Amino acid sequence: MQVRTLALAALLAFPALAHNIQTNAPVPEVAIQKDGAITLEGKKFGYQPFNTDSLTGKVRVIQHFAGRTSAKEINEPLIDAIKAAHLPADKYQTVTIINVDDAIWGTGGFVRSSAKDAKKDYPWSEIVLDENGLVKKAWDLQPKSSAIVVVDPSGKVRFAKDGKLSSDEVKQVMTLVKQLLASA
């Protein structure tokens, strides 16, 4: 009985370990047909289907977060570090997946508008609207949160965490991304 209590306490203490993303393997496969990746041609926005099978050919940092400002801000220090690093667009891409299904009721329009603004500001980034929370379900991510996944050019996961990255983890991710870019 005491062992079960300790195991349960350990699980509750580390919710960031609950995801099912495995290092040195591709992310669990997901295809998003409704909404999906935002496209921008001139001043016209559109959408195209998104599939995790497309996450090859470049080093990528995938940021998945609930469609809430509080979730977006969880790992903002890493995104700020990525912006400051001016990584080469021919070898690197940030992929932002927004779980619109986990937005505060009535804010879906704001979430979509904010995502489009981000696409205008960072057209080389891939920004994906996940209307039905398919990625969250497939990857077993926490609600109202943010996850960071680094994949190498072959599409294999090199780092994954569901939840807030510590300042040491931000440094670890940036070092890893730079190492992967150097060998790409």
SETORKOL-906256 format. One record per residue: residue number from 1; residue in one letter; x, y, z of N, C-alpha, C in turn. Coordinates in steps of 0.2 Angstrom, whole numbers, plus 5000, padded with zeros to 4 digits. Each point is the difference from the previous one (the first is absolute). Example, Ala and Ser with C-alpha at 12.3 -4.5 7.8 and 13.67 -1.06 7.14 Angstrom:
BEGIN
ATOM    k  r  n_xx  n_yy  n_zz  ca_xx  ca_yy  ca_zz  c_xx  c_yy  c_zz
ATOM    1  A  5066  4972  5039   4996   5006   5000  5004  5006  5000
ATOM    2  S  4998  5005  4996   5004   5006   5001  4996  5005  5003
This chain:
BEGIN
ATOM    k  r  n_xx  n_yy  n_zz  ca_xx  ca_yy  ca_zz  c_xx  c_yy  c_zz
ATOM    1  M  5004  4994  5000   4996   5006   5000  5004  5006  5000
ATOM    2  Q  5005  5000  5004   5005   5006   5001  5004  5001  4993
ATOM    3  V  5002  4995  4997   5003   5000   4993  4996  5004  4995
ATOM    4  R  4993  4998  5000   4995   5003   4995  5000  5007  5002
ATOM    5  T  4999  5002  5006   4999   5007   5002  5007  5004  4998
ATOM    6  L  5006  4997  5001   5006   5004   4997  5000  5000  4993
ATOM    7  A  4998  4995  4996   5000   5000   4993  4995  5005  4997
ATOM    8  L  4994  5001  5003   4995   5005   4999  5003  5007  5001
ATOM    9  A  5003  5001  5006   5003   5006   5001  5005  5002  4995
ATOM   10  A  5004  4995  4998   5006   5002   4995  4997  5002  4994
ATOM   11  L  4994  4996  4998   4997   5002   4993  4997  5007  5001
ATOM   12  L  4997  5002  5005   4997   5006   5001  5005  5006  5000
ATOM   13  A  5006  4998  5003   5005   5005   5001  5003  5002  4993
ATOM   14  F  5000  4995  4995   5003   5001   4994  4995  5000  4994
ATOM   15  P  4995  5004  5000   4996   5000   4994  5003  5001  4993
ATOM   16  A  5006  5003  5000   5003   5002   4994  5002  4993  4996
ATOM   17  L  5001  4995  5004   5002   4994   4998  4995  4995  4997
ATOM   18  A  4993  5003  5000   4995   4996   4998  4999  4999  4992
ATOM   19  H  5003  5004  4996   4999   5000   4993  5003  4993  4998
ATOM   20  N  4998  4998  4993   5002   4994   4998  5005  5001  4994
ATOM   21  I  5004  5005  5000   5005   5002   4995  5006  4997  5002
ATOM   22  Q  5003  4996  4995   5006   4996   5002  5006  5003  4996
ATOM   23  T  5006  5000  5004   5006   5003   4997  5002  4995  4995
ATOM   24  N  5003  5002  4995   5003   4996   4994  4995  4996  4996
ATOM   25  A  4994  5003  5000   4995   4997   4996  4996  5006  4997
ATOM   26  P  4996  4999  4995   4996   5006   4998  4994  5001  5005
ATOM   27  V  4998  5007  5000   4994   5001   5004  4994  4996  4998
ATOM   28  P  4996  4998  5004   4994   4996   4998  4996  5004  4995
ATOM   29  E  4998  4996  4995   4997   5002   4994  4993  5004  5001
ATOM   30  V  4999  5005  4997   4994   5004   5000  4999  5004  4994
ATOM   31  A  4994  4999  4997   4998   5004   4994  4994  5005  5002
ATOM   32  I  5001  5006  4998   4995   5005   5002  4997  5003  4993
ATOM   33  Q  4994  4998  4999   4997   5002   4994  4996  5007  5000
ATOM   34  K  4997  5001  5006   4996   5006   5001  5004  5005  5002
ATOM   35  D  5000  5006  4997   5005   5005   5001  5007  4998  4998
ATOM   36  G  5004  4999  5005   5007   4997   4998  5005  5006  5000
ATOM   37  A  5005  4999  4995   5005   5005   5000  4998  5006  4996
ATOM   38  I  5001  5006  5003   4998   5006   4997  5005  5002  4994
ATOM   39  T  4997  5001  4995   5004   5003   4994  4999  5007  4999
ATOM   40  L  5004  5003  4997   5000   5008   4999  5003  5001  4993
ATOM   41  E  4996  5002  4995   5002   5002   4994  4998  5007  4999
ATOM   42  G  5005  5005  4999   4998   5007   5000  4997  5002  5007
ATOM   43  K  4994  5002  5000   4996   5002   5006  4995  4995  5001
ATOM   44  K  5000  4994  4996   4994   4996   5001  5002  4993  5004
ATOM   45  F  4996  4999  5005   5001   4994   5004  4996  4994  4998
ATOM   46  G  5003  4994  5001   4997   4994   4998  5002  4995  5005
ATOM   47  Y  4998  4994  4999   5002   4994   5004  5001  4994  4995
ATOM   48  Q  5005  4996  5003   5001   4994   4996  5001  4994  5006
ATOM   49  P  4998  4994  4998   5001   4995   5005  5007  4999  5003
ATOM   50  F  5000  4998  5006   5007   4999   5003  5000  4993  5002
ATOM   51  N  5006  4997  4999   5002   4993   5002  5007  5000  5003
ATOM   52  T  5000  4997  5006   5007   4999   5003  5005  4997  4996
ATOM   53  D  4998  4996  4995   5005   4997   4996  5004  5005  4996
ATOM   54  S  4997  5006  4999   5004   5005   4997  5006  5004  5004
ATOM   55  L  5001  4997  5006   5005   5003   5004  5007  4997  4999
ATOM   56  T  5002  5001  4994   5007   4997   4998  5003  5005  4996
ATOM   57  G  5006  5000  4999   5004   5004   4996  5003  5006  5003
ATOM   58  K  4998  5002  5006   5003   5006   5004  5000  4998  5007
ATOM   59  V  5004  5004  5004   5000   4999   5007  4993  5004  5002
ATOM   60  R  4996  4998  5004   4994   5003   5002  4999  5000  5008
ATOM   61  V  4998  5006  5002   4997   5000   5007  4993  5001  4999
ATOM   62  I  4996  4995  5003   4993   5000   5000  4997  5003  5006
ATOM   63  Q  4996  5005  5000   4997   5002   5006  4993  4999  4999
ATOM   64  H  4997  4996  5005   4993   4999   5000  4997  5003  5006
ATOM   65  F  4995  5004  4999   4997   5003   5006  4992  5001  5000
ATOM   66  A  4997  5000  5005   4993   5001   5001  4999  5007  4997
ATOM   67  G  4994  5001  4997   4998   5007   4997  4999  5005  5005
ATOM   68  R  5004  5001  5005   4999   5005   5005  5007  5004  5001
ATOM   69  T  4999  5006  5002   5006   5004   5001  5005  4997  5005
ATOM   70  S  4997  4998  5006   5004   4997   5005  5004  4994  4998
ATOM   71  A  4997  4996  4995   5004   4994   4998  5005  5002  4995
ATOM   72  K  4999  5005  4996   5005   5003   4995  5006  5002  5004
ATOM   73  E  4999  5004  5005   5005   5003   5004  5004  4995  5004
ATOM   74  I  4998  4994  5001   5004   4995   5004  5007  4999  4998
ATOM   75  N  5001  4999  4993   5007   4999   4997  5002  5006  4996
ATOM   76  E  4998  5006  5002   5002   5006   4996  5007  5001  5000
ATOM   77  P  5004  4998  5006   5007   5001   5000  5004  4996  4995
ATOM   78  L  4997  4994  4998   5004   4997   4995  4998  5003  4993
ATOM   79  I  4994  5002  4999   4998   5003   4993  5004  5007  5000
ATOM   80  D  5001  5003  5005   5004   5007   5000  5008  4998  4998
ATOM   81  A  5002  4994  5003   5007   4998   4999  5001  4998  4992
ATOM   82  I  4995  4997  4998   5000   4998   4993  5000  5006  4995
ATOM   83  K  4996  5005  5002   4999   5006   4996  5007  5004  5000
ATOM   84  A  5003  5000  5006   5007   5004   5000  5005  4996  4997
ATOM   85  A  5000  4993  4999   5005   4997   4997  5001  5000  4992
ATOM   86  H  4994  5003  4997   5000   5001   4993  5002  4994  4996
ATOM   87  L  4997  4994  5001   5002   4994   4998  4999  4999  4992
ATOM   88  P  5004  4997  4996   4999   5000   4993  4994  4996  4998
ATOM   89  A  4995  5004  4996   4994   4998   4998  5001  4994  4995
ATOM   90  D  5005  4999  4997   5001   4994   4995  5001  4994  5004
ATOM   91  K  5002  5000  5006   5001   4994   5004  4996  4999  5006
ATOM   92  Y  4996  5006  5002   4997   5000   5007  4993  5003  4998
ATOM   93  Q  4995  4997  5004   4993   5003   5000  4997  4999  5007
ATOM   94  T  4996  5005  5002   4996   4999   5006  4993  4998  4998
ATOM   95  V  4997  4995  5003   4993   4998   4998  4996  5001  5007
ATOM   96  T  4995  5004  4999   4996   5002   5006  4993  4997  4998
ATOM   97  I  4998  4995  5005   4994   4997   4999  4995  5003  5006
ATOM   98  I  4995  5003  4998   4995   5003   5005  4994  4996  5001
ATOM   99  N  4999  4997  5006   4994   4996   5001  4994  5005  5001
ATOM  100  V  4996  5001  4995   4995   5005   5000  4994  4996  5004
ATOM  101  D  5000  4994  5001   4995   4996   5004  5001  5002  5007
ATOM  102  D  5006  5002  5002   5001   5002   5007  5001  5007  5001
ATOM  103  A  4996  5004  4997   5000   5007   5001  4994  5002  5005
ATOM  104  I  5001  5005  5003   4994   5003   5004  4994  5001  4996
ATOM  105  W  4994  4998  5002   4994   5000   4997  4999  5007  4997
ATOM  106  G  4999  5001  4994   4998   5006   4996  5006  5004  4998
ATOM  107  T  5006  4997  5000   5006   5003   4998  5003  4997  4994
ATOM  108  G  4997  4995  4997   5003   4997   4994  5001  5005  4994
ATOM  109  G  4996  5005  4999   5002   5005   4995  5006  5004  5002
ATOM  110  F  5001  5002  5006   5006   5003   5002  5006  4996  4999
ATOM  111  V  5000  4993  5001   5005   4996   5000  5002  4999  4992
ATOM  112  R  4995  5000  4996   5001   4999   4993  5004  5007  4997
ATOM  113  S  4997  5005  5002   5003   5007   4998  5007  5001  5002
ATOM  114  S  5001  4998  5007   5007   5000   5002  5005  4996  4996
ATOM  115  A  4997  4994  4999   5005   4995   4996  5001  5003  4993
ATOM  116  K  4995  5003  4997   5002   5003   4993  5004  5006  5001
ATOM  117  D  5000  5004  5005   5005   5005   5001  5007  4997  5001
ATOM  118  A  5000  4995  5003   5007   4997   5001  5003  4997  4994
ATOM  119  K  4995  4998  4995   5002   4997   4994  5003  5006  4996
ATOM  120  K  4997  5006  5000   5002   5006   4997  5007  5002  5002
ATOM  121  D  5001  5000  5007   5006   5002   5003  5006  4995  4998
ATOM  122  Y  4998  4994  5000   5005   4994   4999  4998  4995  4995
ATOM  123  P  5000  5003  4993   4997   4996   4995  5004  4993  4999
ATOM  124  W  5006  5000  5002   5004   4994   4999  4998  4994  5005
ATOM  125  S  4997  5002  5005   4998   4995   5005  4993  4997  4998
ATOM  126  E  4999  4994  5003   4994   4996   4998  4996  5001  5006
ATOM  127  I  4994  5003  4999   4995   5001   5005  4994  4996  4999
ATOM  128  V  4998  4995  5004   4995   4995   4999  4994  5002  5005
ATOM  129  L  4994  5000  4998   4994   5000   5004  4997  4993  5000
ATOM  130  D  5000  4998  5007   4997   4993   5001  4993  5001  5003
ATOM  131  E  4995  5000  4996   4993   5002   5002  4997  4995  5005
ATOM  132  N  5002  4994  4999   4997   4994   5004  5005  4997  5005
ATOM  133  G  5006  5003  5001   5005   4998   5006  5002  4993  4998
ATOM  134  L  5001  4998  4993   5003   4994   4998  5007  4999  5003
ATOM  135  V  5004  5005  4999   5007   4999   5002  5001  4999  5008
ATOM  136  K  4996  5003  5004   5000   4999   5007  4998  4993  5002
ATOM  137  K  4995  4998  4996   4997   4993   5002  5006  4995  4997
ATOM  138  A  5002  5001  4994   5005   4995   4998  5006  4999  5004
ATOM  139  W  5003  5006  5002   5006   5001   5004  4999  4999  5007
ATOM  140  D  4994  5000  5003   4998   4999   5007  5003  5006  5004
ATOM  141  L  4998  5006  4997   5003   5006   5004  4995  5003  5005
ATOM  142  Q  5002  5004  5004   4996   5003   5006  4996  5005  4997
ATOM  143  P  4994  5001  5003   4996   5006   4998  5002  5006  5003
ATOM  144  K  4998  5006  4996   5002   5006   5003  5008  5001  5000
ATOM  145  S  5004  4997  4996   5007   5000   5001  5004  5001  4994
ATOM  146  S  5006  4999  5000   5004   5001   4994  5006  4995  5000
ATOM  147  A  5001  4997  4994   5005   4995   5000  5005  5002  4994
ATOM  148  I  5006  4998  5001   5006   5001   4996  5003  4994  4997
ATOM  149  V  5001  4999  4994   5003   4994   4997  5005  5002  4995
ATOM  150  V  5006  4997  5000   5005   5002   4995  5001  4994  4996
ATOM  151  V  4999  5000  4993   5001   4995   4996  5006  5001  4995
ATOM  152  D  5004  4995  4999   5006   5001   4995  4997  5000  4993
ATOM  153  P  5005  5001  4995   4998   5000   4993  4997  4993  4998
ATOM  154  S  5001  4995  5003   4997   4993   4998  4993  4999  5003
ATOM  155  G  4998  5005  5004   4993   5000   5003  5000  4997  5007
ATOM  156  K  5006  4998  5003   5000   4996   5006  5001  5005  5006
ATOM  157  V  4996  4999  5005   5000   5004   5006  5007  5000  5004
ATOM  158  R  5002  5006  5001   5006   5000   5004  4999  5003  5007
ATOM  159  F  4994  5003  5001   4999   5003   5007  4992  5001  5000
ATOM  160  A  4997  4999  5005   4993   5001   5001  4998  5001  5008
ATOM  161  K  4996  5005  5001   4998   5002   5006  4993  5003  5000
ATOM  162  D  4995  4997  5004   4994   5003   5000  5000  5004  5007
ATOM  163  G  4999  5007  4999   5000   5004   5006  5006  5006  4999
ATOM  164  K  5001  5004  5005   5005   5005   5000  5007  4998  5000
ATOM  165  L  5004  5002  4996   5007   4999   5000  5003  5004  5005
ATOM  166  S  5005  4997  5003   5004   5004   5005  5005  5004  4996
ATOM  167  S  5004  5005  5003   5005   5004   4996  5005  4995  4998
ATOM  168  D  5002  4995  5004   5005   4995   4997  4997  4996  4994
ATOM  169  E  4994  4999  5000   4997   4996   4995  5000  5004  4993
ATOM  170  V  4999  5007  5001   5000   5004   4994  5007  5000  4997
ATOM  171  K  5005  5001  5005   5007   4999   4997  5001  4994  4997
ATOM  172  Q  4998  4994  5003   5001   4994   4997  4997  4999  4993
ATOM  173  V  4994  5003  4999   4996   4999   4994  5004  5004  4995
ATOM  174  M  5002  5006  5002   5004   5005   4995  5007  4997  4998
ATOM  175  T  5003  4997  5005   5006   4996   4998  4999  4994  4996
ATOM  176  L  4995  4996  5001   4998   4995   4996  4998  5002  4993
ATOM  177  V  4996  5005  4999   4998   5003   4993  5007  5002  4996
ATOM  178  K  5004  5003  5004   5006   5003   4996  5005  4994  4998
ATOM  179  Q  5000  4995  5005   5004   4994   4998  4997  4996  4994
ATOM  180  L  4993  4999  5000   4997   4997   4994  5001  5004  4994
ATOM  181  L  5000  5007  5000   5001   5004   4994  5007  4999  4998
ATOM  182  A  5005  5000  5004   5007   4999   4998  5001  4994  4996
ATOM  183  S  4996  4994  5002   5001   4994   4997  4995  4999  4994
ATOM  184  A  4996  5005  4999   4995   4999   4995  5003  5001  4993
